[in-house]
Amino acid sequence: MDTTCQKIRTIPLFSGLNKEDFEGITAIAQRKKYKKGELIFNEGDEGNGFYIVETGKVKIFKLSFGGKEQILHIYGPGKPFGEVPVFTGKNFPATAQAVVGSTLIFFPRKDFIARITENPSLALNMLAVLSKRLREFTVMVENLALKEVPARLASYLGVLTKEQNNLSVVTLPVSKNQLAGLLGTTPETLSRIFSKMSGQGLIGVDRGIISILDAQGVADMAEGG
């Protein structure tokens, strides 16, 4: 569990824990491996704990009655998911699937609740994570409901510049097909928008590498609706 402990130490959820509390958290952690495309849990499954991505990528999505997939989130290393049922005791509200071969750290709900009871600062950390997640989800809903696809893509590129701490070049963390699902559009439409933005001199596209050539122009597009 040495590498797992190292990964856990880097996660904001567990920041500020003393040595004893940290050891208590690592004692309940379970490492789980998933193959590409393997389901981690289905919507409606018992919320028996939450996960943190150690390596790989995980997508969270819902299916419509017609079978259309709407991707809600895509999480990479260090990101927690499935936390809400820890507090509510309800079932998972969406489905989680490994995008690539992934290693996850699983925290059983019952054991984690016991640790929270012993350490209120851990509960505050969890609430901070959930508050940030709620803000992200609110922005996503606003983008899908109120913005056209070009503005959604521009907004997403803006998010990547912050996440990757690079204002000039970003790497798409997922395939264009998966990005289309995340933005609520089709791969064909997304490709046309990438081409249009490239033709306008806003960005340069080289496979999954996006150069931000006109940051202000991309920001204006993101705000344009």
N, C-alpha and C positions, 0 to 999 in steps of 0.2 A: 504493500500500500504506500511505499515511499513516494512514488511519482504522484499518486492520488493526493497525498498530503500536501505536496508542493503545489498542485493545482488548486486545491481548496484554499490554501493560504493567499492566493492571488485574487480570490473572488470577493467583491465588495460586501456580499451578504454576510461574510464571516470576519469582516474587519473589526479590529478592536477587541477581539476575544483574548482573554488571558490564556496561558498555557494549559491550565486544567480544563477550561471550557472547550478549547480547541481540540484537545485530546478526546473529550467526550463526543464532539461532533464527528471526528474521524473514526471513532469506534463504531458508529452506527452506519457509516458510509459503505455502500456496496458497489463494486465496479461491475458494469454490465456491457457486453459487446453486442453490436447489431450489424448485420450485413446490409449492404446497399438495398434499399427498397423494403426492408423489414419493418413491420409495424411495431411501435413501442407500446402504444395503447390506442384503443378506439374510443370515439365519442360515446359517452354513456357508460364506459367502464368505471369500476369503483376507483375513486381517487385515493389510492392507498399510499401515496407518497409523491415526492417530486424529484426532478432530475436536474443535473448540471452536465453540460457537454464538456467532456474532457478532450476528446479529439473528434474530428469529423463535423458533420452538419445535420441538423434535424429540421424538418418543416412541420408546422402546425397548420392544419387545414380543416375545412368543413365541406361536406358534400351536399349539393342541393338535391331535391327530390328527383330531378332529372339526371343526376349523376355528375353534374358539373362541379369541378373542384375549385374552391376559393382558398388560396393560401393566405393565412393570417400573419404568420411570422416564419422567418428562417433564422435559426440560431446556430452560431458557431462556438468554438471553444470558450469556456468561461461563463456562458450564458445559462441561467436557470430557466426551467419551464415546468408547467404543471403545478405551480405553487398554490393557486387559488383553493383547490380542494383541501389543502392542508388546514386552512382555517374554516372553511365552510362545511367540511365533512361530506360534500356532495360528490357526484361523479364528474369525470373529466368532460369539459364542455366542447372539446374538439378532438381530432385525431392527430397523433404524432407518428412520424415515419422518418427513418434514417435516409437522408439524401445520398450519402456515401457510407462506406463502412465507418462505423462510429463507436467510440467508447464513451459510456455515460457513467456518471456517479449518481447512484440512487439513494435517497434518504427516506426510509419508511415513515409514514405519517405519525404513527403512534409513538415511535421513539423520538422523533423530532419535536413533537408537541411536549414531550417530557423535558427535553432540553430547553425549550422556550420557557417553560414554567420555572425552571431553575435559573434562567438567565434572561431577564427582561430586555437587556440591550440587544439580544439576538432577535427578539420580537420587533424591536424598533427598526433594526436593519432590514428585516423581512418586509415591514410596512413601507419602508423607503423604496425597496425594489418593486413592490406591487404598485406604488404610486407612480413610479417612473413608467412601468408597463402600461398603466392606465392612460397616461399622457400619450404614449406612443400609439396606443390603440385608438384613442380619440382622434389623433392626427390622421391615422390611416382611414378611419371611417369618414372623416371630413374630406380627405382627398378623393376617396372613391365616390362619395355622394355629390360633391360640389365641383370637382375639378375634371377637366378633360385629360385624356391620357398623356399628352405632351407635358402638361403641368405636373402630373403624377410622377412621370419619369424624371423631370428636372428636380422635383422635390427629393426623390430618392437619391439622385446623384449628390445633392447637397448633404443628405444624411451620411452618405458614404465618405465624403470629404472630412466630416467631423469624426466619424468612427475610425477611419484609417489615418487621421491626422496628416492629411496631405491635400492641399488645396488645388494641386495641378494635375495629379494623376491618381486614379482609383482603380481598383480591381473588382470586377463584379464577383461577389461571393457565391453566386449560383449561375446556372445556365440561363440563356435567354428565354427558354421555354418556361423555366421556373419563375424567372423574373416577370414574365407576362402574367402568370397566375397570381403572383403577389400584387401586381398592379391592376388586376381585374380586366385584362385585355387578352388579345390573341398574339401568338408569336409573330404572325404576319404584320399585324398593325404595329407592334413594337419595333420590328425591323425597319418599317417605313419611317417611323419617327426617329430612330437612330440615324438613318440616312439623311433625313431632312435636317436634323440638328447639325450633322456633319457638314452638309452642303451650305448651311448658314454660317459656318465657321465657329459654332459654339463649342463643339467637341471634336475630338479625333477618336476613331474607333479602330482598335487592332485586336481582334478576337475579344477576349474578356477584359482588355485593358482600355480604359477610357481616359483620354487626356482632356482636361478642362481648359479649353483655349480662350473662352470668354466667360469668366466667372460671373460677371455682372449680368450678362445676357442670359445665362442659365438661371440665375436667381430671379430675374425679371419674368422668365417663362414660368418658374415655379409659382410665382405670385399671381400670374395672369389668369388662373382659373381654367 
